Amino acid sequence: MIPVFDFGGVIVDLRKTATIEAFDRLGFDIRPYLGTYKQGGIFAQLENGDITTADFYDEIRRISANPTLTDEDIRLAWEAYLVGVPAERLACLRRVKQNYRTAVLSNTNPIHWAQAERDYFGTDGYTVADYFDTLFLSCDLHVQKPDPAIFDRVTAELGCAPEEILFFDDSEENCRAAAAKGWQVRLTPAGGAWVTEAFDAEGHLRHE
C-alpha cells in the first residue's frame, strides 16, 4: 500500500479568514479568488504553474493599483492562509514513512510549499525527505485535482497498480475522481482525526 496525502486541510491546517484579513490590509480583495479546494484567477495560475512567483507578485501590484507593495508584503499575506501542522501529525507522517512509500498530491503553489518545507517539514533537524518519498505538486505538474490526468500521472510515476494507492483528501470531488481511477480513497475532514483513525501508534495502517 502507498499512502498518498493531500496537503491543505489534511496535513496543514488552514484559516481562510487570516489571509483575507491580511490581503485586506494591503488593499487587495482576495475573496473572489478563493475557493474551497481550488483557487481562481492568478492564484489558480500560480497553483497550475502557469506563472512564476515574480509574475504573481507583479500581478497583485497591478490589480491592486498599489506599486508600493513589496514581494514580502504579498508573500506574508498569502502565507497567512496556512496555520501550521501539529507536532503529533508530523510525528505520525514520519512513522508512516518508516513503514510505507509515501507521497503528497496537492493543488498548491511555490509560496505555500516553500513555507511548508521551511516552517513545518524543515524543523527539529528534519527535512521533507523524512516525511515523503515523492512530491506531486500541481505547480510542478501543470495540472490540478480533480483532473483525471493527474491521477494517471501519479499512478504511472509510482509504478504501481491503482488499487495499491490509498489517497487521503478532504474534497469529495477529488476522492471521487481518484476512485474512478481505481485508487482506494479516504475522505479526510479537517482536524487531523485520520492520524489515529487510519494509523496505529507505530505508523501501520489499521486495516490493510
MOURNOR-V260702 format. One record per backbone hydrogen bond with DSSP energy under -0.5 kcal/mol. NH is the residue of the N-H (numbers start at 1). CO is the residue of the C=O. E is the energy in kcal/mol with one decimal. If there is no record, write none. Layout:
nh->NH co->CO e->E
nh->NH co->CO e->E
This chain:
nh->2 co->164 e->-2.9
nh->3 co->1 e->-0.5
nh->3 co->101 e->-0.7
nh->4 co->166 e->-3.0
nh->5 co->103 e->-2.9
nh->6 co->168 e->-2.4
nh->9 co->12 e->-2.8
nh->10 co->7 e->-1.2
nh->11 co->7 e->-2.3
nh->12 co->7 e->-2.0
nh->13 co->84 e->-2.6
nh->15 co->81 e->-2.5
nh->18 co->15 e->-0.8
nh->19 co->15 e->-1.1
nh->20 co->16 e->-2.2
nh->21 co->17 e->-2.5
nh->22 co->18 e->-2.0
nh->23 co->19 e->-2.5
nh->24 co->20 e->-2.3
nh->25 co->21 e->-1.8
nh->26 co->22 e->-0.7
nh->26 co->23 e->-0.6
nh->27 co->24 e->-1.5
nh->28 co->23 e->-2.6
nh->30 co->28 e->-0.9
nh->33 co->30 e->-2.1
nh->34 co->30 e->-0.7
nh->34 co->31 e->-1.1
nh->35 co->33 e->-0.6
nh->40 co->33 e->-2.9
nh->43 co->40 e->-1.4
nh->44 co->40 e->-0.8
nh->45 co->41 e->-2.1
nh->46 co->42 e->-1.9
nh->47 co->43 e->-2.0
nh->48 co->44 e->-1.9
nh->49 co->46 e->-1.0
nh->50 co->45 e->-2.6
nh->51 co->45 e->-0.9
nh->56 co->52 e->-2.2
nh->57 co->53 e->-2.4
nh->58 co->54 e->-2.2
nh->59 co->55 e->-2.4
nh->60 co->56 e->-2.2
nh->61 co->57 e->-2.1
nh->62 co->58 e->-2.2
nh->63 co->59 e->-3.1
nh->64 co->60 e->-2.4
nh->65 co->61 e->-0.6
nh->65 co->62 e->-0.8
nh->66 co->61 e->-1.8
nh->69 co->66 e->-1.5
nh->74 co->70 e->-1.9
nh->75 co->71 e->-2.9
nh->76 co->72 e->-2.8
nh->77 co->73 e->-1.6
nh->78 co->74 e->-2.2
nh->79 co->75 e->-2.7
nh->80 co->76 e->-1.1
nh->81 co->78 e->-1.5
nh->82 co->79 e->-1.4
nh->83 co->13 e->-2.9
nh->83 co->81 e->-0.5
nh->84 co->13 e->-0.9
nh->89 co->86 e->-0.5
nh->90 co->86 e->-1.9
nh->91 co->87 e->-2.6
nh->92 co->88 e->-2.3
nh->93 co->89 e->-2.1
nh->94 co->90 e->-2.0
nh->95 co->91 e->-2.2
nh->96 co->92 e->-2.8
nh->97 co->93 e->-2.1
nh->98 co->94 e->-1.0
nh->98 co->95 e->-0.5
nh->99 co->95 e->-0.6
nh->99 co->96 e->-1.5
nh->100 co->96 e->-1.8
nh->103 co->3 e->-1.7
nh->104 co->134 e->-1.7
nh->105 co->5 e->-2.5
nh->106 co->136 e->-2.3
nh->108 co->106 e->-1.1
nh->113 co->109 e->-2.4
nh->114 co->110 e->-2.1
nh->115 co->111 e->-1.9
nh->116 co->112 e->-2.3
nh->117 co->113 e->-2.6
nh->118 co->114 e->-2.0
nh->119 co->115 e->-3.3
nh->120 co->116 e->-1.9
nh->121 co->116 e->-2.8
nh->122 co->116 e->-0.6
nh->123 co->120 e->-0.6
nh->126 co->123 e->-2.0
nh->130 co->127 e->-2.0
nh->131 co->128 e->-1.7
nh->132 co->128 e->-2.0
nh->133 co->102 e->-2.1
nh->134 co->102 e->-1.5
nh->136 co->104 e->-2.5
nh->137 co->135 e->-0.6
nh->138 co->106 e->-2.7
nh->140 co->137 e->-1.7
nh->141 co->137 e->-2.4
nh->142 co->138 e->-2.2
nh->143 co->138 e->-0.7
nh->147 co->144 e->-2.2
nh->150 co->147 e->-1.6
nh->151 co->147 e->-0.7
nh->152 co->148 e->-1.8
nh->153 co->149 e->-2.3
nh->154 co->150 e->-2.0
nh->155 co->151 e->-2.4
nh->156 co->152 e->-2.4
nh->157 co->153 e->-2.5
nh->158 co->154 e->-2.4
nh->159 co->155 e->-1.2
nh->160 co->155 e->-1.2
nh->164 co->161 e->-2.0
nh->165 co->162 e->-1.8
nh->166 co->2 e->-2.1
nh->167 co->165 e->-0.6
nh->167 co->184 e->-2.8
nh->168 co->4 e->-2.8
nh->169 co->167 e->-0.6
nh->169 co->186 e->-1.6
nh->172 co->170 e->-0.5
nh->175 co->171 e->-2.2
nh->176 co->172 e->-2.6
nh->177 co->173 e->-2.2
nh->178 co->174 e->-2.3
nh->179 co->175 e->-2.6
nh->180 co->176 e->-2.1
nh->181 co->177 e->-0.6
nh->181 co->178 e->-1.0
nh->182 co->179 e->-1.9
nh->183 co->178 e->-2.1
nh->184 co->165 e->-2.5
nh->186 co->167 e->-2.9
nh->188 co->169 e->-2.8
nh->189 co->187 e->-0.6
nh->192 co->189 e->-0.7
nh->195 co->192 e->-1.7
nh->196 co->193 e->-0.9
nh->197 co->193 e->-2.1
nh->198 co->194 e->-2.4
nh->199 co->194 e->-0.7
nh->199 co->195 e->-0.7
nh->200 co->204 e->-2.6
nh->203 co->200 e->-1.9
nh->206 co->198 e->-2.6
